[in-house]
């Protein structure tokens, strides 16, 4: 089960025409969805795909998985469900004995532990090569719909840095995520506006303990899909300018209209409060 919130709209036309082009970075495959041709999007966005390859940006992006298990009195697993979203490496610590501890940003609703009927929760992350690592939940807050998981690896993965300011309306952006059935989906678009968005699942409103974002977020035209939640939004310098957490689709369909991301200054605020100020 992939995690992702859907914001319904009655808009009848897509904001972007999605063109799928398969690219490769050694054994890291990329599915590139542009808003136009190689020279940029039809909405005037700048083509950022080449840098995703040459700068090794894709290596910082992971699939985040939560395995929820129900166990019997004797500890036997009687039921299990896996849900997943996306995440991005934003920090690492070198260890004296070798290797690194990595920190991955994702959404709170991706890692949320639905305790009804389940009593054991295990986290893991998967890199673009398909390597899976056990991970630990470090920080979370539904009021930002953000969370951090960590993992250990000997491999030296790419770490992405943060932009110093929120992107401006009209700026080109690129989203990277792990939507249903796809690894490393890269889409491009532009920042359209800032607005408050009340997200909801198809069967009703979301519990405030899962997602309770009340501040203005980035609305952008880079296509997203189920499973892209927690994926990174990058500016033209490939710096983190937001974390995607919701998408709008045409009512009674799955046609993409707009993506929504927590702005980078709110991301930094969350990290200061929940991770670095402890």
C-alpha positions in Angstrom: 0.0 0.0 0.0 1.5 3.3 -1.1 1.0 6.4 1.1 -0.3 9.6 -0.4 -3.0 12.2 0.2 -5.4 13.3 -2.6 -6.9 16.7 -2.8 -10.0 16.6 -5.0 -10.8 19.3 -7.5 -13.4 19.7 -10.2 -10.9 21.2 -12.6 -11.4 19.3 -15.9 -8.0 19.8 -17.6 -4.5 18.8 -16.7 -1.9 21.5 -15.9 0.8 19.5 -17.6 1.1 16.9 -20.3 3.2 14.0 -19.0 5.7 12.4 -21.3 7.6 9.4 -19.9 11.2 9.0 -21.0 13.4 6.2 -19.5 16.9 7.3 -18.5 19.7 5.4 -16.7 22.4 6.3 -14.1 24.7 3.3 -13.9 22.2 0.8 -12.2 20.0 3.6 -10.9 17.1 3.9 -13.3 15.1 7.1 -13.6 11.6 7.6 -15.0 11.6 11.1 -16.3 8.3 12.9 -16.7 8.7 16.3 -18.3 6.2 19.0 -19.0 7.4 19.4 -22.6 10.6 18.8 -24.6 14.2 18.7 -23.7 14.5 22.4 -23.8 12.1 22.8 -20.9 8.4 22.6 -20.1 5.5 24.0 -22.0 4.8 26.1 -18.9 8.2 27.7 -19.3 10.0 25.5 -16.7 13.7 24.9 -17.1 14.9 21.4 -18.1 16.6 20.1 -14.9 16.9 16.4 -15.9 20.5 16.4 -17.0 21.7 17.6 -13.6 19.8 14.8 -11.9 22.0 12.4 -13.8 25.4 14.2 -13.8 25.2 15.4 -10.2 24.2 12.0 -8.8 21.1 13.6 -7.2 19.1 10.4 -7.5 21.3 8.6 -5.0 20.0 10.7 -2.2 16.4 9.6 -2.8 14.9 6.5 -1.1 11.7 4.5 -0.8 10.5 4.5 2.9 8.5 1.5 4.0 6.5 0.8 7.2 5.7 -2.8 8.0 2.9 -3.0 10.5 2.4 -6.4 12.2 -0.2 -8.0 14.4 1.2 -10.6 16.8 -0.3 -13.3 19.0 0.2 -13.7 22.7 3.1 -16.0 21.9 4.7 -13.5 19.6 3.8 -15.1 16.3 2.9 -12.7 13.4 -0.8 -13.2 12.5 -1.2 -10.4 10.1 1.1 -7.9 8.3 0.6 -4.9 6.0 3.3 -2.8 4.2 2.9 0.8 3.3 5.4 3.0 1.5 6.3 6.5 0.5 9.3 8.5 -0.5 12.2 10.2 1.3 15.4 12.1 0.8 18.8 12.1 2.6 19.6 15.5 4.1 22.3 14.7 6.6 24.9 12.1 7.6 27.3 11.5 10.4 30.6 9.7 9.9 31.2 6.9 12.4 34.6 6.2 14.1 34.3 2.5 13.2 33.5 3.2 9.6 30.3 3.8 7.7 27.7 6.5 8.2 24.4 7.2 9.9 22.1 8.8 7.4 19.0 10.9 8.1 16.0 10.8 5.7 13.1 13.3 5.5 9.7 11.9 4.7 6.0 12.7 5.7 4.5 12.0 9.0 1.6 10.2 7.2 4.1 7.9 5.6 5.5 6.6 8.9 2.3 6.9 11.0 1.6 3.9 13.2 -2.0 2.9 12.9 -2.2 0.9 16.2 -5.7 -0.4 15.6 -5.1 -4.1 15.4 -1.3 -3.9 15.1 1.3 -3.9 17.8 4.7 -4.1 16.0 6.1 -1.6 13.6 9.3 -1.9 11.5 10.9 0.7 9.2 13.2 0.2 6.2 14.5 2.3 3.3 15.5 1.2 -0.2 18.0 3.0 -2.4 18.0 3.4 -6.1 20.0 0.2 -6.6 17.4 -1.8 -4.7 19.5 -2.2 -1.5 17.3 -2.3 1.6 18.4 -1.0 5.0 16.6 -1.3 8.4 15.8 2.1 9.7 14.6 3.8 12.9 12.0 6.5 13.5 13.8 9.6 14.9 11.4 12.5 14.8 7.9 13.3 13.6 5.1 15.9 13.8 1.7 15.9 12.2 1.5 19.7 12.3 4.2 19.8 9.7 3.4 16.3 8.2 7.1 15.6 8.4 9.2 12.9 9.9 12.8 11.7 10.0 14.1 8.1 9.8 17.8 7.1 10.1 19.8 4.1 8.8 23.4 2.9 8.8 25.3 2.1 5.7 29.0 1.7 4.7 28.3 3.2 1.3 28.9 6.9 0.9 25.5 8.2 -0.4 24.7 11.6 -1.8 23.4 14.1 0.7 21.3 17.0 -0.5 21.5 20.5 1.0 18.7 22.9 1.8 17.8 26.1 0.0 18.2 29.3 2.1 14.7 30.6 1.1 11.4 29.3 -0.1 11.0 29.2 -3.9 9.3 32.1 -5.5 6.1 31.9 -7.6 7.2 31.2 -11.2 10.4 29.3 -10.2 11.2 26.0 -11.9 11.2 23.0 -9.6 11.8 19.3 -10.0 10.1 16.5 -7.9 11.6 13.1 -7.2 9.6 10.3 -5.7 8.8 6.6 -5.6 5.1 6.4 -6.8 3.2 3.2 -7.3 5.1 0.7 -9.4 7.9 3.2 -10.3 11.3 3.8 -8.7 12.9 7.2 -9.1 10.2 9.2 -10.9 11.5 12.7 -11.8 9.0 15.3 -12.8 9.3 19.0 -13.6 7.1 22.1 -13.2 6.8 25.5 -11.7 5.8 27.1 -8.4 2.2 28.3 -9.0 1.3 29.9 -5.7 1.2 29.5 -1.9 -2.0 28.4 -0.3 -3.5 26.5 2.6 -4.7 23.0 1.7 -6.9 20.8 3.8 -6.0 17.3 2.6 -8.3 14.3 2.8 -8.3 10.7 1.8 -10.9 9.4 -0.7 -13.0 8.0 2.2 -13.1 11.1 4.3 -11.0 13.6 6.3 -7.6 12.7 7.6 -7.0 12.3 11.4 -5.2 15.4 12.8 -2.6 13.0 14.3 -1.7 11.9 10.8 -1.6 15.3 8.9 -2.5 18.6 10.3 -0.8 21.2 8.1 -2.5 24.6 8.6 0.2 27.0 7.1 0.5 28.0 3.5 2.3 25.4 1.3 3.8 25.4 -2.2 1.4 24.6 -5.0 3.4 23.4 -8.1 2.8 21.8 -11.5 5.4 18.9 -11.2 3.2 15.7 -11.5 2.9 13.5 -8.4 1.2 10.2 -7.8 0.4 7.8 -5.0 3.6 7.0 -3.2 5.3 10.3 -4.0 4.5 11.5 -0.5 7.7 12.5 1.3 9.5 13.0 -1.9 11.8 16.0 -2.4 11.1 19.2 -4.3 14.3 20.7 -5.7 15.0 24.2 -7.0 17.2 24.9 -10.1 20.3 24.5 -8.1 19.2 21.0 -6.9 18.7 22.2 -3.3 15.8 21.0 -1.2 13.1 23.7 -1.4 10.2 21.6 -0.2 8.9 18.1 0.7 5.9 16.9 -1.2 2.9 15.8 0.9 -0.2 15.9 -1.3 -1.6 16.1 -4.8 -4.8 17.4 -6.4 -6.6 15.2 -8.9 -9.7 15.8 -11.0 -12.8 14.6 -9.1 -13.7 11.0 -9.8 -10.4 10.3 -11.6 -6.7 10.1 -11.0 -5.8 12.9 -13.4 -3.1 15.1 -11.8 -3.8 18.8 -11.4 -1.4 20.2 -8.8 1.2 19.1 -6.3 1.7 20.5 -2.8 4.9 20.7 -0.8 5.9 21.8 2.7 8.2 24.9 2.1 11.9 24.6 3.0 11.7 27.2 5.8 9.0 25.1 7.5 11.1 22.0 7.0 14.0 23.7 8.8 11.6 24.9 11.5 10.5 21.3 12.1 14.1 20.0 12.2 15.2 22.7 14.6 12.3 21.8 17.0 12.3 18.0 16.7 15.8 16.9 15.8 18.6 19.4 16.3 17.2 21.2 19.4 17.2 18.2 21.8 
